[in-house]
Amino acid sequence: MNKALPVILICLLLFQCDSGKDGLPANSQLLRNTDISLSPDSFSPWVPVTNDGFSLGISQETFLSGNRSLFIENQDSLNVNAALWRQTYDGPMPSEGRRLTLRAHLKGENIELKSTGSNIYISVRMFPVEDSEGTTINRFLSSQNRFRIFGTFDWEPLAVSIPSFPKDVEFITVYLVMGPRTTGKVFFDDITLTVE
């Protein structure tokens, strides 16, 4: 038994050292203010990025949880610009190979898609856009070409997953987007970016 004790201690020590390299644990939430209700005076850290013709704001009448939601609205069917909300995460990163899922709930009012590039979508991008070996695999994912969102609908979930978290990530940005030549009004709530 005395001979086995040093081996057991070394194994435990190696296990503890190795577990420190695992990055963020499963169920870690990378976004803040996910229900847009953190402060009555601010939507921070969400940042609106708008172009002519769009209205971006906070709705206190339409929300899924908390007491507010983000919205994007466009009524000009010839508007070839896009508008979005974004949030950046630059804290501790998940370990390489972990699954990362972006989820949001959307509600639409009279959403019409006027061209092939029109859509409402969510996306996640890792920065820098290439790793140290010049690889871009698993560094960007979008729901844009996977789901066509249109019409009037109540709160629906939308999710995209990066199956294997890449290496050399310094920060992550998520986007909630109304694309070009898309009309109507879309609300976003319960937006999460979760390590799995």
TAWOVEN-V512971 format. One line per field, one symbol per residue. burial: + if it has 16 or more other ideal C-beta (glycine too) atoms within 10 Angstrom, else -. A space follows every 50 residues. Layout:
burial=???
This chain:
burial=-----------------------+---+-++-++++++----+--+-+-+ ---+-+-++---++---+++++++----+--++++++-+---++-+-+-+ ++++++++--+-+----+++++++++----+------++-++++--+-++ ----+--+-+-+--++--+--++++++++++++++++++++++++-
